[in-house]
């Protein structure tokens, strides 16, 4: 074999290896994207709860009271958008934005998004704490207990 043939064979092998690496990289990238999508769905399920009420205004007021009970300061509340944003400055700066929207005919979906230093909080504890307090507040409000 002459040098030209060897170079063509080496170039062909190089292309095969490069293509294999690219396909393997795509498969790895695809699995990372799927894992990321799965973790986002899991996070959304931690952040969201449905409640059997259609009274959006009462829900927003209850959310504000709950956030205040948990030590948050309400920064912004927009009834038109159905959002409440609050910040907690106890040893750390935790920002929580809660969105309220209708779900079906008889429910309201509440979704809380917590951020610590502009990064989404993925730990379920702050969400569980918020929803446990919100559920108690809704119960007390429904039974007109002060």
C-alpha positions as a printed NumPy array, in Angstrom:
array([[  0.   ,   0.   ,   0.   ],
       [  1.242,   3.401,  -0.803],
       [  1.137,   6.424,   1.483],
       [ -1.954,   7.852,  -0.217],
       [ -3.989,   4.7  ,   0.476],
       [ -2.822,   4.625,   4.113],
       [ -3.868,   8.264,   4.549],
       [ -7.307,   7.548,   3.069],
       [ -7.78 ,   4.515,   5.332],
       [ -6.659,   6.522,   8.4  ],
       [ -8.967,   9.393,   7.425],
       [-11.862,   6.942,   7.035],
       [-11.149,   5.386,  10.449],
       [-10.943,   8.859,  11.958],
       [-14.353,   9.75 ,  10.521],
       [-15.86 ,   6.523,  11.887],
       [-14.444,   7.244,  15.354],
       [-15.563,  10.868,  15.23 ],
       [-19.075,   9.879,  14.144],
       [-19.241,   7.275,  16.916],
       [-18.161,   9.849,  19.477],
       [-20.754,  12.319,  18.212],
       [-23.549,   9.743,  18.315],
       [-22.473,   8.662,  21.797],
       [-22.374,  12.299,  22.863],
       [-25.881,  12.858,  21.498],
       [-27.172,   9.824,  23.357],
       [-25.549,  11.074,  26.543],
       [-26.926,  14.559,  25.943],
       [-30.386,  13.125,  25.238],
       [-30.38 ,  11.168,  28.499],
       [-29.29 ,  14.304,  30.382],
       [-32.156,  16.263,  28.823],
       [-34.61 ,  13.503,  29.73 ],
       [-33.274,  13.434,  33.312],
       [-33.569,  17.227,  33.472],
       [-37.166,  17.102,  32.201],
       [-37.961,  14.396,  34.749],
       [-36.493,  16.453,  37.598],
       [-38.486,  19.507,  36.436],
       [-41.712,  17.478,  36.495],
       [-40.828,  16.197,  39.958],
       [-40.08 ,  19.749,  41.153],
       [-43.364,  21.017,  39.702],
       [-45.247,  18.307,  41.609],
       [-43.569,  19.466,  44.839],
       [-44.403,  23.099,  44.066],
       [-48.095,  22.635,  43.154],
       [-51.294,  21.799,  45.036],
       [-54.945,  21.827,  43.996],
       [-57.602,  23.094,  46.379],
       [-61.362,  22.585,  46.224],
       [-62.335,  26.227,  45.925],
       [-62.969,  28.704,  43.147],
       [-62.673,  31.837,  45.312],
       [-59.434,  33.218,  43.918],
       [-59.547,  36.417,  45.951],
       [-59.942,  34.553,  49.249],
       [-57.132,  32.192,  48.225],
       [-54.782,  35.114,  47.499],
       [-55.583,  36.715,  50.877],
       [-55.012,  33.39 ,  52.633],
       [-51.686,  32.939,  50.817],
       [-50.549,  36.41 ,  51.905],
       [-51.527,  35.712,  55.518],
       [-49.776,  32.335,  55.424],
       [-46.574,  33.825,  54.036],
       [-46.648,  36.498,  56.746],
       [-47.228,  33.848,  59.423],
       [-44.12 ,  32.054,  58.133],
       [-42.03 ,  35.223,  58.539],
       [-42.167,  36.494,  54.965],
       [-42.686,  40.123,  54.017],
       [-45.1  ,  40.5  ,  51.096],
       [-43.313,  42.465,  48.365],
       [-45.99 ,  42.401,  45.69 ],
       [-49.514,  41.085,  45.281],
       [-51.362,  41.279,  41.986],
       [-54.971,  40.129,  42.028],
       [-55.286,  40.502,  38.248],
       [-52.368,  38.111,  37.602],
       [-53.096,  35.967,  40.638],
       [-49.577,  36.262,  42.085],
       [-48.034,  37.022,  45.457],
       [-44.294,  37.567,  45.937],
       [-42.659,  37.653,  49.362],
       [-39.186,  37.61 ,  50.895],
       [-37.977,  36.054,  54.133],
       [-34.838,  37.585,  55.637],
       [-34.311,  35.32 ,  58.643],
       [-30.628,  34.214,  58.416],
       [-31.002,  34.019,  54.631],
       [-32.868,  35.678,  51.769],
       [-35.55 ,  33.332,  50.515],
       [-37.944,  34.662,  47.891],
       [-41.213,  32.924,  47.198],
       [-43.646,  33.67 ,  44.392],
       [-47.034,  31.993,  44.553],
       [-49.378,  31.812,  41.569],
       [-53.088,  31.023,  41.707],
       [-55.09 ,  29.873,  38.704],
       [-58.314,  27.982,  38.084],
       [-58.176,  24.238,  37.581],
       [-61.265,  22.696,  36.088],
       [-64.653,  23.866,  37.32 ],
       [-64.295,  23.483,  41.062],
       [-60.621,  23.777,  41.921],
       [-57.837,  26.299,  42.211],
       [-54.235,  25.379,  41.468],
       [-51.603,  27.004,  43.664],
       [-47.969,  26.879,  42.602],
       [-45.146,  28.181,  44.771],
       [-41.682,  28.932,  43.407],
       [-38.939,  29.501,  45.966],
       [-35.585,  31.035,  45.115],
       [-32.443,  31.388,  47.151],
       [-29.879,  33.759,  45.618],
       [-31.598,  33.607,  42.213],
       [-31.479,  29.799,  42.133],
       [-34.586,  27.631,  42.265],
       [-35.03 ,  25.815,  45.549],
       [-35.397,  22.103,  44.812],
       [-35.503,  20.95 ,  48.424],
       [-39.117,  19.941,  49.18 ],
       [-39.046,  21.189,  52.807],
       [-39.903,  24.891,  52.237],
       [-42.75 ,  23.902,  49.925],
       [-44.088,  21.31 ,  52.375],
       [-43.905,  23.858,  55.19 ],
       [-45.74 ,  26.465,  53.104],
       [-48.492,  24.072,  51.987],
       [-48.996,  22.606,  55.472],
       [-49.514,  26.129,  56.824],
       [-51.717,  27.102,  53.865],
       [-53.931,  24.034,  54.319],
       [-54.403,  24.878,  58.02 ],
       [-55.223,  28.496,  57.157],
       [-57.757,  27.416,  54.523],
       [-59.38 ,  25.054,  57.014],
       [-59.594,  27.752,  59.668],
       [-60.927,  30.296,  57.175],
       [-63.565,  27.851,  55.907],
       [-64.713,  27.201,  59.48 ],
       [-64.514,  30.911,  60.366],
       [-62.029,  30.386,  63.168],
       [-59.857,  33.384,  64.023]])
